[in-house]
Amino acid sequence: MHTETVRLNIILPRDLLEDLNQIAGPRNRSRIISESIREYILQRKKTELEKRLEEGYCASAKESVAIAEEFEAADLDGWDEY
């Protein structure tokens, strides 16, 4: 994937930079930071989607129970024959 890049100046705690340099070396820091940010954003989007889906399921659960209760008599009609 080739995208346009921009240069940023960022401030990091010294210990974090030291850890980053141990993992990536000074020549690969930008790649590691980009990958980390991308992963963070994907995880945030996934978490937000899961939250919205849960809210939707909870909102529709009451309606589903009400519909099931409304048609319970029709659903059970004829079961005593078996």
Steps between C-alpha positions, in 0.01 A plus 500: 500500500657827390357813656618855530702557813548804720767585753399551863685611806384304803599494863543162671612403847868405491437144624244444224748620239765268640259205479404601147865519395565154644217354294527699180834669498525868413443436127165320536331712765260667257380164369444362850321817613280497186411133548425557867274797433321311222441202732380732777251670266370165369452377856315818598270467197434135582422583862264780394321272253462227765357759741250624241399144410447413866287811548295405193452143618395619845255748351343239273495228770201653678311523172587138415376377838177699463437350153576148627261546792231637268516193276565243775146365490516449123842337525379251761175425321482130422805393701293295748427261213860375507 
